[in-house]
């Protein structure tokens, strides 16, 4: 997953990022709420992790702004030292999905991230876009009842496109999701999208994958 961490404690932020990257997540870091808002508006993330007590804009305001002003329903996990039930209720009221009180064990953070992500994917572990269905547990793809066999990388591309449907997924997000920090040459993504289209769209009457020129790709 690609995660945005907004945390002004440098030591804690470094520990979280190091741990989550070991878990195969990628993390962007913002030091305060205003920078977090800018990052969230400029990029697509699978999850947000927000501290509450931050300079310039606190985590509650940041979450509320994203929910109300930008129609952003990306899952939000709050990290905070505020542990009263009233504090938690305020956090959930502005749109949080979970709440982890400091200090916490990094393994618990990782488990909560996974649980939230799985809830967003749906209890059935399936994603459907039109007549296309992805069984995430079995890693099986079907369209109009036909089983479609994909290479590992084209499957990854399809999953991230489907998870964010109908949003446009930027090229850099797709490359980062599939290849991590070892980015391929400039033609690799184009080649994989071409292969994916041949499998997903070419045999059928209507195409699901769309190119947003100069931005990225979407599926809907």
PEKAUR-V108738 format. One record per backbone hydrogen bond with DSSP energy under -1.0 kcal/mol. NH is the residue of the N-H (numbers start at 0). CO is the residue of the C=O. If there is no record, write none. Layout:
NH	CO
NH	CO
This chain:
2	25
3	46
4	27
5	48
6	29
12	8
13	9
14	10
15	11
16	12
17	13
18	14
19	15
20	16
21	17
22	18
23	20
24	19
25	0
27	2
29	4
32	54
35	31
36	32
37	33
38	34
39	35
40	36
41	37
42	38
45	1
46	1
47	74
48	3
49	76
50	5
51	78
53	51
56	54
58	51
61	57
62	58
63	59
64	60
65	61
66	62
67	63
68	64
71	65
76	47
77	97
78	49
79	99
87	83
88	84
89	85
90	86
91	87
92	88
93	89
94	91
95	90
96	75
97	75
99	77
101	79
108	104
109	105
110	106
111	107
112	108
113	109
114	110
115	111
116	112
117	113
118	114
119	115
120	116
121	117
124	121
126	133
128	131
131	128
132	141
133	126
134	139
135	124
138	134
139	134
141	132
142	145
143	130
145	142
147	140
154	150
155	151
156	152
157	153
158	154
159	155
160	156
161	157
162	158
163	159
166	163
168	216
170	214
173	169
174	170
175	171
176	172
177	173
178	174
179	175
181	178
182	180
187	184
190	186
191	187
192	188
193	189
194	190
195	191
196	192
197	193
198	194
199	195
200	196
201	196
203	200
209	217
211	215
214	211
215	211
216	168
217	209
219	207
